[in-house]
Amino acid sequence: MKFWQIYKEATKQQKIRWIKKWGLIASGSLVLSFIGLLLLAKLMGPPALLVPQTTIMYAADGSKMGEINNGGQNRYWMPLRKIDKDVIKATISIEDKSFYKHNGFDFKRIAGALLADIKAGSKVQGASTITQQYARNLFLTHDKTWRRKFQEAFYTLRLEMSYSKDEILEGYLNTIYYGHGSYGISSASRYYFGKNAEDLTLAESSMLAGIPKGPSYYSPILHEENAKKRQEIILTSMAEDGSIKKGKIKNAVSEKLTYVQEEDEEIAAVAPYFQDAVMRTLKKELNINTNSIQFGGLRIYTTLDPHMQEVAEHTIENRIIDNSNIQTALVAMDPRSGDVKALVGGRDFEESSFNRVLQARRAPGSTFKPFLYYTALEHGYTASTPIKSEPTTFAMADGVTNYKPKNFKNRYANDFITMAQALALSDNIYAVKTNLYLGPDKLVKTAKKFGIKSELAGIPSLALGSKAVGVLELTNAYGVFANGGKKADPVFITKITDSKGEVLYQHEYESEQVIDENKAFVMTDLLAGTFDEKLNDYTSVTGSSINHYLTRPMAGKSGSTPNDSWMVGYAPQLVTGVWVGYDNNEELHDVNDTGYSKRIWAYFMEGALKNKQILSFEQPEGVTAVTINPQNGKLATESCPVKRISYYEKGTEPVEFCDEHGVSKEIKQKLEKKEEKKGFFKRIFSW
């Protein structure tokens, strides 16, 4: 009250002086505030452009195999240079004609909008620039408060000070909402027209440019009449700007547009268990957080081979009867690189997302024996080493416990058999005797070398696969044999980029020589023997039921327990493991249950490698080939009815000729040479 009393009593000149004084103070304050605001904006630097975007997974051939998005919001980032020029022109023409001329605020347009609002008595015209809209989309809500408007202005300043006009326009076009869950021009062009944003026509571009003003009201799918009117306004505006010729308006308006609504495509159905494995790798091994995966717009390039995956799924679907509730798991890898080419973690992902390749642990049975026999090779055994196969009871060290393993169907040679025969026939007596002779702890150490991480125990039955392991780790361990003794860890992801193509992760391939190259090749030859009927004459080798399917060099081993059926094997360029059993660990029912794993493996390997080069296993220099009688492991003679080429490390090959079929020419010559080496006295007085 005092101030106004003094002001009223003041002279006119005093009033003018006061007004000037306070006006200068107010103006100065505003200028200083604005300068301070600019300095603050500059000091804070560029705002982080954290735009939720759809993450995409790609198969090894570049095809899209899956998407991860934010609750149905499809967002993809496309560089400005790839966006159709008509989209850019149409957007600028209708949203912000002076975009490249102003510094974030179009004051002339703001004044015009205010005047229009005053005349109408309500808000009828918007004046937001593209930069203001981009700031709002990135950082703010759409509520109409003075606080929000101030924040929008501040973010607009920061954007204009930190980014080029092209960067702002690119961001705007990639974040604006076009309705139906589509954010950004790339998602919108795919949803409405089923094409990339670089391939749009003028009619399509002008139609899309009109939608953001009211995504529901101007949706050509929901309200085509409204959308067409808006399209014509945009085309007219473009003609006024000189962006297009007037003659093009009529053609574009009359062009019949087809809306495909491409979001109905079920991309996630491709290899769902493999996608699950990719997600686990992202989180657990690469430590990428869930928000980055779901909203980061990542481009994840994987090792999946779509053809092999299709063969895997088709084989399982057609080899297991429909009314069975038995489960299965299959994983196929390139042993040279570790790349996982196909993965099926169960019969139906929708019914059960439990990934049996990664999560299940089951007893491997005889598929564990190759690690035992590799250990034996390290300790002086060869493919010809004989041990008697007969019913045997082993007295344990405690002096009380007895262990009595049995062969399948109680079939025994009741004679000496070679290690090659023991593996091909899956003889349990030979395996347990060998394990006890070597010491069970040696087998545990060997398995760890191959990459088996599951908990093992140095017990006699470990030779028969009594301790549970995972499908992936067992398959990868077999890959060491296939890769000449080198171990390559499983690979699901080769590269990750952000939405703009910047590489965030690149897998570096490496392998480690964990076992001897020569012994690895000898083991491959032994594992190839599981398909060779020459190795035995009293019972079938374990691969006899599927060897007629195989058309290329392969090696492998089957295994079974009362509850599990396995087949793991490889060609030089592909190693595959298959497990079949029941989730509740019930016993396998019949021969169908026990035979599934072998048939699935054989059909998959042949189908996956169809039209691929037929490769042979590469023989190292330290290995020699000799022709033997496979029934006794001795050098074959012309009298032997059955012969087989077998491989040995140089210096360990057999030197004794087979004499079971009469004295052959080779044996006579050998004896004569021995006699010639004796001195005269020794030949006369041999006693």
C-alpha positions in Angstrom: 0.0 0.0 0.0 2.8 2.4 0.8 4.5 1.8 -2.6 1.3 2.6 -4.5 0.6 5.7 -2.4 4.1 7.0 -3.2 3.7 6.1 -6.8 0.3 8.0 -7.0 1.8 11.1 -5.4 4.9 11.1 -7.6 5.3 13.5 -10.6 5.0 12.3 -14.1 8.8 12.5 -14.7 9.4 10.5 -11.5 7.0 7.8 -12.7 8.8 7.6 -16.1 12.2 7.4 -14.4 10.9 4.6 -12.2 9.4 2.7 -15.1 12.6 2.9 -17.1 14.6 1.9 -14.1 12.5 -1.2 -13.2 12.1 -2.0 -16.9 15.8 -2.1 -17.3 16.2 -4.2 -14.2 13.5 -6.6 -15.4 14.9 -6.8 -18.9 18.4 -7.3 -17.6 17.1 -10.0 -15.3 15.4 -11.7 -18.3 18.5 -11.4 -20.4 20.7 -12.7 -17.6 18.3 -15.6 -17.0 18.2 -16.5 -20.6 22.1 -16.3 -20.8 22.2 -18.4 -17.7 19.8 -20.9 -19.2 21.9 -21.1 -22.3 25.1 -21.6 -20.3 23.4 -24.3 -18.2 22.2 -26.0 -21.3 25.7 -25.9 -22.8 27.3 -27.1 -19.6 24.8 -30.0 -19.3 25.8 -31.1 -22.8 23.8 -33.3 -25.1 20.8 -35.1 -23.6 21.0 -38.9 -23.8 18.7 -40.1 -26.6 17.4 -43.1 -24.8 14.7 -44.2 -27.2 13.0 -47.5 -26.6 13.6 -49.6 -29.8 12.9 -53.1 -30.9 15.8 -55.6 -30.6 16.2 -57.9 -33.6 17.8 -61.3 -33.8 19.3 -62.5 -37.1 20.3 -66.0 -38.2 23.7 -66.8 -39.7 22.4 -66.2 -43.2 21.1 -62.7 -42.3 17.5 -63.6 -42.1 15.4 -62.2 -39.3 14.6 -64.9 -36.7 13.1 -63.0 -33.8 12.2 -59.6 -32.2 12.1 -58.3 -28.6 10.0 -55.2 -28.1 8.4 -53.1 -25.5 4.9 -54.5 -24.8 4.0 -54.7 -28.5 5.5 -51.3 -29.4 7.5 -51.9 -32.6 10.4 -49.5 -32.9 13.3 -49.7 -35.5 15.9 -47.1 -36.2 16.7 -46.1 -39.8 19.4 -43.6 -40.8 18.1 -40.4 -42.5 20.0 -41.2 -45.7 17.9 -44.3 -46.2 14.5 -42.8 -45.5 12.6 -41.9 -48.7 13.0 -38.3 -49.6 9.3 -37.7 -50.1 8.7 -38.8 -46.4 11.2 -36.2 -45.3 9.8 -33.4 -47.5 6.2 -34.2 -46.5 7.0 -34.3 -42.8 8.8 -30.9 -42.9 6.1 -29.4 -45.1 3.3 -30.2 -42.8 5.0 -30.1 -39.4 7.7 -27.4 -39.5 8.3 -25.5 -42.8 11.1 -23.5 -41.2 12.9 -26.4 -39.6 16.3 -25.8 -41.2 16.0 -22.0 -40.5 15.1 -21.7 -36.8 17.0 -22.6 -33.7 14.4 -24.8 -32.1 11.6 -22.2 -31.8 9.6 -20.7 -34.7 8.6 -17.4 -33.0 6.7 -16.1 -36.0 4.6 -19.3 -36.0 4.1 -19.1 -32.2 2.8 -15.5 -32.6 0.4 -16.6 -35.3 -0.8 -19.6 -33.2 -1.4 -17.3 -30.2 -3.4 -14.9 -32.4 -5.5 -17.7 -33.8 -6.2 -19.0 -30.3 -7.2 -15.6 -29.0 -9.7 -15.1 -31.9 -11.2 -18.6 -31.4 -11.3 -18.3 -27.6 -9.5 -21.7 -27.3 -6.4 -23.5 -28.4 -7.0 -24.3 -32.1 -3.5 -24.2 -33.6 -0.2 -25.8 -32.6 3.2 -24.1 -33.0 5.6 -26.8 -31.8 8.6 -27.3 -34.1 10.0 -30.7 -35.0 12.7 -30.2 -32.3 10.1 -29.4 -29.7 8.1 -32.5 -30.6 11.2 -34.6 -30.5 12.1 -33.3 -27.1 8.6 -34.1 -25.9 8.7 -37.6 -27.3 12.0 -38.3 -25.7 11.8 -36.9 -22.3 8.4 -35.7 -21.3 4.7 -36.5 -20.9 2.0 -34.8 -23.0 0.2 -33.0 -20.2 -0.4 -29.3 -20.8 1.3 -27.6 -17.8 3.6 -24.6 -17.6 6.2 -26.8 -15.9 6.1 -29.3 -18.8 6.3 -26.4 -21.3 9.4 -25.0 -19.6 11.1 -28.4 -19.6 10.2 -28.9 -23.2 11.8 -25.5 -24.1 14.9 -26.4 -22.1 15.4 -29.8 -23.7 14.8 -28.1 -27.1 17.7 -25.7 -26.4 19.9 -28.6 -25.4 19.0 -30.6 -28.6 19.6 -27.7 -30.9 22.9 -26.9 -29.2 24.2 -30.5 -29.2 22.9 -32.1 -32.4 22.8 -31.1 -36.1 19.5 -30.5 -37.8 19.8 -33.8 -39.7 20.4 -35.7 -36.5 17.3 -34.1 -34.9 15.2 -34.9 -38.0 16.5 -38.5 -38.0 15.6 -38.9 -34.4 12.2 -37.4 -34.8 11.3 -39.6 -37.8 12.5 -42.7 -35.8 10.5 -41.9 -32.7 7.2 -40.3 -33.7 4.1 -42.5 -33.2 2.2 -43.6 -36.3 -0.5 -45.6 -34.6 -1.1 -49.4 -34.2 1.9 -49.9 -32.0 4.3 -48.5 -34.7 6.9 -46.0 -33.5 9.1 -44.5 -36.2 8.9 -44.4 -40.0 10.6 -47.8 -40.4 8.0 -49.6 -38.3 5.2 -47.6 -39.8 6.2 -48.3 -43.4 6.4 -52.0 -42.7 3.1 -52.1 -40.8 1.0 -50.2 -43.3 2.7 -51.1 -46.6 5.0 -54.1 -46.0 8.1 -52.4 -47.3 11.2 -50.5 -46.1 11.0 -46.8 -45.5 13.4 -46.2 -48.5 11.0 -47.8 -51.0 7.8 -45.7 -50.4 6.0 -44.0 -53.1 4.9 -40.3 -53.0 1.3 -41.4 -52.2 2.5 -43.7 -49.4 4.9 -41.1 -48.0 2.3 -38.3 -47.9 -0.2 -40.7 -46.3 2.2 -41.7 -43.5 3.2 -38.0 -42.9 -0.3 -37.2 -42.0 -0.8 -39.8 -39.3 1.2 -38.4 -36.3 -1.2 -35.4 -35.9 -3.8 -37.9 -34.7 -2.7 -41.5 -35.0 -6.3 -42.9 -34.5 -8.2 -40.2 -36.3 -5.9 -40.2 -39.3 -5.2 -43.9 -39.5 -6.0 -45.0 -43.1 -7.0 -48.4 -41.7 -9.5 -47.0 -39.2 -10.6 -43.8 -40.9 -9.5 -43.8 -44.5 -11.6 -40.7 -45.5 -10.0 -38.6 -42.8 -6.6 -39.9 -43.9 -7.2 -39.1 -47.5 -8.2 -35.5 -46.7 -5.1 -35.1 -44.6 -3.0 -36.6 -47.4 -4.3 -34.0 -49.9 -3.6 -31.1 -47.5 0.0 -32.4 -47.2 0.5 -32.8 -51.0 -0.9 -29.3 -51.6 1.5 -27.9 -48.9 4.4 -29.7 -50.6 3.5 -28.2 -54.0 3.4 -24.7 -52.4 6.9 -25.3 -51.0 8.1 -26.4 -54.4 8.9 -29.9 -53.0 6.7 -31.5 -55.8 5.0 -30.3 -58.9 1.3 -29.5 -58.7 0.6 -32.1 -61.3 1.6 -34.9 -59.0 -1.1 -34.1 -56.4 -3.9 -35.7 -58.4 -2.0 -38.9 -59.2 -0.9 -39.4 -55.6 -4.4 -38.8 -54.2 -6.0 -41.2 -56.7 -3.4 -43.9 -56.2 -5.0 -47.0 -54.6 -3.0 -48.0 -51.5 -3.0 -51.5 -50.0 -2.5 -51.8 -46.3 -0.9 -55.1 -45.3 -0.8 -54.7 -41.4 2.4 -56.8 -41.3 2.5 -57.0 -37.5 0.6 -60.3 -37.7 3.8 -62.1 -38.8 4.8 -64.6 -36.2 8.6 -64.1 -36.2 9.1 -65.5 -32.6 8.1 -69.0 -33.8 11.5 -69.5 -35.4 13.8 -71.6 -33.2 12.3 -70.5 -29.8 14.6 -72.7 -27.8 17.6 -71.3 -29.6 16.3 -67.8 -28.9 16.1 -68.7 -25.3 19.7 -69.8 -25.4 20.6 -66.4 -27.0 18.8 -64.5 -24.2 20.7 -66.5 -21.5 24.0 -65.7 -23.2 23.1 -62.0 -23.4 22.3 -61.9 -19.7 24.6 -64.4 -18.0 27.8 -64.3 -20.2 27.8 -60.9 -21.8 26.1 -59.2 -18.8 23.7 -57.1 -20.9 20.8 -55.9 -18.7 17.2 -56.7 -19.5 16.3 -53.0 -20.3 19.0 -52.9 -22.9 17.8 -56.1 -24.5 14.1 -55.1 -24.4 14.4 -51.4 -25.3 17.9 -50.9 -26.7 17.2 -51.6 -30.4 20.1 -54.1 -30.5 20.9 -56.1 -33.6 22.0 -59.6 -32.5 23.7 -61.7 -35.1 23.6 -65.4 -34.2 25.1 -68.7 -35.4 21.8 -70.4 -36.2 21.7 -72.2 -39.6 18.0 -71.9 -40.6 18.2 -75.0 -42.9 19.7 -77.2 -40.1 17.2 -75.8 -37.6 14.3 -76.7 -39.9 15.8 -80.2 -40.5 16.1 -80.7 -36.7 12.5 -79.6 -35.9 11.1 -81.6 -38.9 13.0 -84.7 -37.9 11.9 -84.7 -34.3 8.3 -84.0 -35.3 8.2 -86.9 -37.7 10.2 -89.5 -35.8 8.4 -89.4 -32.5 4.8 -90.6 -32.4 2.2 -87.9 -31.6 0.5 -89.5 -28.6 3.8 -90.0 -26.7 4.7 -87.6 -23.9 8.4 -88.4 -24.2 10.7 -85.5 -24.5 13.9 -84.8 -26.5 16.7 -82.4 -26.9 19.0 -81.9 -29.9 22.0 -79.6 -30.4 24.3 -79.4 -33.4 27.5 -77.4 -33.6 30.4 -76.8 -35.9 33.3 -78.4 -33.9 35.9 -76.2 -35.6 34.4 -73.0 -34.4 31.9 -73.9 -31.6 29.1 -72.2 -33.6 25.7 -73.7 -32.5 23.9 -74.4 -35.8 20.6 -75.9 -34.5 19.0 -76.4 -31.1 15.7 -78.0 -30.0 15.2 -78.0 -26.3 11.9 -79.9 -26.3 9.0 -81.0 -28.5 6.8 -77.9 -28.0 8.0 -74.5 -26.6 4.5 -73.3 -25.9 3.7 -76.3 -23.8 7.1 -76.3 -22.0 9.8 -73.6 -22.2 12.1 -75.8 -20.2 15.3 -75.9 -22.4 16.5 -79.4 -22.0 19.7 -78.7 -24.0 20.8 -76.1 -21.4 18.9 -76.9 -18.2 18.5 -80.7 -18.0 21.2 -83.0 -16.4 20.8 -86.7 -17.3 23.0 -89.8 -17.0 24.8 -90.2 -20.3 25.3 -94.0 -20.1 27.8 -95.4 -22.6 28.2 -92.1 -24.4 30.7 -91.4 -21.6 33.0 -94.3 -22.6 35.0 -92.4 -25.2 36.6 -90.3 -22.4 37.5 -93.5 -20.6 39.1 -95.0 -23.7 41.0 -91.8 -24.5 42.4 -92.0 -21.0 43.4 -95.6 -21.7 45.2 -94.5 -24.9 47.2 -92.1 -22.7 48.3 -95.0 -20.5 49.5 -97.5 -23.0 46.3 -99.1 -24.4 45.7 -99.4 -28.1 42.7 -100.4 -30.2 44.1 -104.0 -30.1 44.5 -104.2 -26.3 42.7 -107.4 -25.2 40.6 -107.8 -22.0 38.3 -110.7 -21.2 34.5 -110.0 -21.4 32.6 -112.3 -19.0 30.2 -111.9 -16.1 32.3 -110.3 -13.3 31.8 -109.3 -9.7 34.1 -106.5 -8.5 35.0 -106.4 -4.8 35.2 -102.8 -3.6 37.9 -101.4 -1.5 35.7 -101.4 1.7 35.9 -105.2 1.6 32.1 -105.4 1.9 30.5 -103.9 -1.2 30.4 -105.9 -4.4 29.8 -104.3 -7.8 28.4 -106.4 -10.6 27.8 -104.6 -13.9 26.0 -106.3 -16.8 26.2 -106.1 -20.5 23.1 -105.3 -22.6 20.8 -108.4 -22.6 23.6 -110.2 -20.7 25.6 -110.8 -23.9 29.3 -111.6 -23.2 32.0 -112.8 -25.5 33.3 -115.1 -22.7 36.7 -114.5 -24.3 39.2 -111.7 -24.9 38.0 -108.8 -26.9 39.9 -105.7 -28.2 39.3 -102.1 -27.1 38.0 -101.4 -30.6 35.4 -104.2 -30.1 34.6 -103.1 -26.5 33.7 -99.6 -27.7 31.7 -100.8 -30.8 29.8 -103.3 -28.8 29.6 -101.1 -25.7 30.9 -103.9 -23.5 30.5 -102.8 -19.8 32.9 -105.4 -18.3 35.8 -104.1 -20.4 35.0 -100.5 -19.5 34.8 -101.1 -15.7 38.0 -103.3 -15.7 39.8 -100.5 -17.6 38.5 -97.8 -15.3 39.6 -99.7 -12.2 42.9 -100.6 -13.7 43.7 -96.9 -14.6 42.1 -95.5 -11.4 38.7 -93.8 -11.6 40.1 -90.3 -10.7 42.0 -90.3 -14.0 38.7 -90.5 -15.9 37.3 -87.5 -13.9 40.4 -85.5 -14.9 40.1 -86.4 -18.5 36.4 -85.5 -18.7 37.3 -82.0 -17.2 39.9 -81.6 -20.0 37.1 -82.1 -22.5 35.0 -79.4 -20.9 32.6 -81.5 -18.8 31.7 -79.1 -15.9 29.0 -81.2 -14.2 29.9 -82.8 -10.9 31.6 -86.2 -11.4 32.8 -88.8 -8.9 35.8 -91.2 -9.2 33.7 -94.3 -8.9 33.8 -97.6 -11.0 30.4 -96.9 -12.6 31.5 -93.5 -13.9 32.9 -95.5 -16.9 29.3 -96.5 -17.7 28.0 -92.9 -17.5 26.3 -93.0 -14.1 26.7 -89.3 -13.3 24.4 -86.7 -14.9 25.7 -84.2 -17.5 24.2 -81.7 -19.8 23.3 -82.2 -23.5 25.3 -79.2 -24.7 28.5 -79.9 -22.6 28.5 -83.6 -23.7 28.1 -82.7 -27.4 30.7 -80.0 -27.2 33.1 -82.5 -25.6 32.7 -84.8 -28.6 33.6 -81.9 -30.7 37.1 -82.1 -29.3 37.6 -85.4 -31.0 36.2 -84.1 -34.2 38.4 -81.0 -34.1 41.7 -82.8 -33.7 42.0 -82.4 -30.0 41.1 -78.7 -29.9 38.3 -77.4 -27.7 36.1 -74.5 -28.9 33.5 -73.3 -26.5 29.8 -73.1 -27.8 29.0 -69.9 -29.6 25.5 -68.5 -30.0 26.2 -64.8 -30.8 28.8 -63.6 -33.3 28.1 -59.9 -33.1 25.9 -57.2 -31.5 25.4 -53.7 -32.8 23.3 -50.8 -31.7 20.5 -49.6 -33.9 22.9 -47.4 -35.9 25.3 -50.2 -36.7 28.0 -49.4 -34.1 29.6 -52.7 -33.0 29.0 -53.3 -29.3 30.3 -56.9 -29.2 32.3 -59.0 -31.6 33.0 -62.7 -30.8 36.7 -63.5 -31.0 37.1 -67.1 -32.1 39.7 -69.1 -30.3 40.4 -72.8 -29.5 42.7 -74.6 -27.1 44.6 -77.9 -27.7 43.4 -79.9 -24.8 44.2 -83.4 -25.9 46.7 -85.1 -28.2 46.0 -84.7 -31.9 47.1 -88.3 -32.7 45.1 -89.9 -30.0 42.0 -87.8 -31.0 42.2 -89.2 -34.5 42.6 -92.8 -33.2 39.5 -92.2 -31.0 37.6 -91.0 -34.1 38.5 -94.2 -35.9 37.3 -96.2 -32.8 34.0 -94.3 -32.8 33.6 -94.9 -36.5 33.7 -98.6 -35.6 30.4 -98.4 -33.8 28.9 -98.5 -37.4 31.2 -101.2 -38.7 29.8 -104.8 -38.6 33.3 -106.2 -39.3 34.3 -105.6 -35.7 32.3 -108.5 -34.3 30.7 -111.8 -35.1 28.7 -112.7 -32.0 26.5 -109.7 -31.6 25.7 -106.4 -33.4 27.7 -103.3 -33.1 25.7 -100.5 -31.4 25.3 -98.4 -34.6 24.1 -101.3 -36.8 20.5 -100.1 -36.8 21.3 -96.8 -38.5 24.6 -97.4 -40.4 22.7 -98.0 -43.6 21.4 -94.3 -43.4 24.9 -92.9 -43.3 26.4 -91.8 -46.6 29.6 -90.1 -45.4 32.4 -90.6 -42.9 30.9 -90.3 -39.4 31.8 -91.3 -35.9 29.7 -91.6 -32.8 28.4 -93.4 -29.7 25.0 -94.3 -28.4 24.2 -94.7 -24.7 21.3 -95.7 -22.6 20.2 -96.1 -19.0 16.8 -97.3 -17.9 15.6 -93.7 -18.1 17.7 -92.1 -20.8 18.6 -92.7 -24.5 21.4 -90.8 -26.1 23.3 -90.6 -29.4 26.2 -88.3 -29.9 28.4 -88.2 -33.0 30.0 -86.2 -35.7 31.2 -85.6 -39.2 34.3 -83.4 -39.7 32.1 -80.2 -39.9 29.2 -81.0 -37.6 28.8 -82.6 -34.2 25.3 -83.4 -32.9 24.0 -84.7 -29.6 20.5 -86.1 -29.1 18.8 -87.0 -25.8 15.4 -88.7 -25.3 13.6 -89.4 -22.1 10.8 -88.4 -19.8 10.8 -85.2 -17.7 9.6 -87.0 -14.6 12.5 -89.4 -15.0 10.3 -92.5 -15.5 11.8 -95.5 -17.3 11.7 -95.8 -21.0 8.7 -97.9 -22.1 9.8 -99.9 -25.1 12.1 -100.3 -28.1 10.5 -97.2 -29.7 11.6 -95.1 -26.8 15.1 -96.5 -26.8 15.5 -96.2 -30.6 14.4 -92.6 -31.0 17.7 -91.0 -30.3 19.7 -92.9 -32.9 17.1 -92.4 -35.6 16.8 -88.7 -34.9 20.5 -88.3 -35.0 21.0 -90.2 -38.2 18.2 -88.5 -40.1 19.3 -85.1 -38.8 22.9 -85.5 -39.7 22.1 -86.7 -43.3 19.5 -84.0 -43.8 21.6 -81.2 -42.3 24.7 -82.1 -44.4 22.8 -82.8 -47.6 24.4 -81.0 -50.6 27.4 -80.2 -48.3 30.9 -81.3 -49.2 31.7 -84.8 -48.1 34.8 -84.5 -45.9 37.1 -87.1 -44.4 38.7 -86.9 -41.1 42.2 -85.6 -41.5 44.9 -88.1 -40.5 47.8 -86.6 -38.6 51.4 -87.4 -39.4 51.8 -89.2 -36.1 49.2 -91.9 -37.0 49.7 -94.9 -39.2 47.1 -97.2 -40.9 47.4 -101.0 -40.7 45.2 -103.8 -41.9 44.1 -106.0 -39.1 41.9 -108.9 -38.3 39.2 -107.0 -36.2 38.3 -110.1 -34.3 41.7 -110.2 -32.5 43.4 -106.9 -33.3 46.4 -108.6 -34.9 47.9 -107.9 -38.4 45.7 -109.5 -41.0 47.0 -112.2 -43.3 45.8 -113.5 -46.6 44.1 -116.3 -44.7 42.0 -113.9 -42.6 38.3 -113.9 -43.8 37.7 -110.4 -42.4 40.0 -107.5 -42.6 39.8 -103.9 -41.5 42.0 -100.8 -41.8 42.6 -99.5 -38.3 44.7 -96.5 -37.0 47.4 -96.4 -34.4 49.9 -93.9 -33.1 53.2 -94.7 -34.8 55.1 -97.1 -32.7 52.0 -98.6 -31.1 50.7 -100.6 -34.1 50.5 -104.4 -33.7 53.5 -106.4 -35.0 52.1 -109.9 -34.5 50.3 -111.5 -37.4 47.0 -113.3 -37.0 47.6 -117.1 -36.9 44.0 -118.2 -36.2 43.4 -119.3 -39.8 46.5 -121.4 -40.5 50.1 -120.4 -41.1 50.1 -117.8 -43.8 52.7 -116.8 -46.2 53.4 -113.6 -44.2 54.0 -115.5 -41.0 56.3 -118.0 -42.8 58.4 -115.1 -44.2 58.5 -113.4 -40.8 59.7 -116.7 -39.1 62.3 -117.2 -41.8 63.7 -113.6 -41.3 63.9 -114.3 -37.6 65.9 -117.5 -38.3 68.2 -115.7 -40.6 69.1 -113.2 -37.9 70.2 -115.9 -35.6 73.9 -117.0 -35.7 75.1 -120.3 -37.0 75.7 -121.7 -33.5 72.1 -120.7 -32.4 70.5 -122.2 -35.4 72.2 -125.6 -34.9 71.9 -125.6 -31.1 68.5 -123.9 -30.8 68.0 -125.6 -27.4 
